[in-house]
């Protein structure tokens, strides 16, 4: 018996509507705006880290902290609090008030964006809820998103607090958790928006679903390694490509004991893993495109796989340029933004091929 390898398009039943209605579309578009703001906050967080501004505000004031210093006396008070921190005493001793203001504003904007996202989320949520515009089955999910946003704020403060103790460096473990949780929230909100905007997404063919899952799994691992790279400042370890210095496999990969610690605490090993996982991400992105054409996938699948491949190519190039130029802020921020865009493309691809 012969079997066809051609992908069969999934045809939803007649009972499944083309959309959930205009109210659902409005809620979905609102969530897309929230997704954009979360992505923007991730990028601003990268700038805050690269400019070493993250420890400039030494107190967590969720409500009153929305107002920045408005007078010379207020600035002097804020600066005096910073001067008690390890970063000032060990790194920035002698910093002037004007220099302090430059790092203060980046951290302030980062925190302000967090508060803005909370308002942009909560106020429309209450409005849609009271007007009965939220489709059945989404109320609990939308409340969960709001609560997760609060958890993310707490994780951010715990990360900052780790750098206010004895050493002026935030824990790279908490930095990784903070970034991964932000991108989990980003993906969760985006998936919910797709559920509202594209209820007919879904295919019976498992091949594309399994490939999408594999790509996202490796991509998340790569992003986690990128966070460790940032926390350990491992990007400065080697400024050559494709070799690391003069070696394909640099010395010092297993310098720490026990050996598992090298996966998290060894800048050389983390840099090595981040470089080589990038090849796996690129290979999976290429596989998505090749198989889409090999098995004559539906048009949307071909287009989505092509977008992922192009974004992966851009992201790979940005990573190489960032490392070989000594991690300049502009290229490093573009590299982080590229990771967010690639994640969004991966989530969209998987949603297209979710179980119908």
Secondary structure, DSSP 8 states (H G I E B T S, - for coil): -----S-------TTS-SSS-HHHHHHHHHHHHHHHHHHHHHHHHHHHHHTT-TTS-----TTGGGS---SHHHHHHHHHHHTTSHHHHHT-TT--HHHHHHHHHHHHHHHHHHHHHHHHHHHHHHHHHHTT-S-TT-HHHHHHHHHHHHHHHHHHHHHHHHTSSSSSS--HHHHHHHHHHHHHHHHHHHHHHHHHH-TT---S-HHHHHHHHHHHHHHHHHHHHHHHHHHHTGGGS---SSSBTTBSS-TTTT-SSSGGGHHHH-HHHHHHHHHHHHHHHHHHHHHHHHHHHHTT--HHHHHHHHHHHHHHHHHHHHHHHHHHTT--HHHHHHHHHHHHHHHHHHHHHHHHTS--
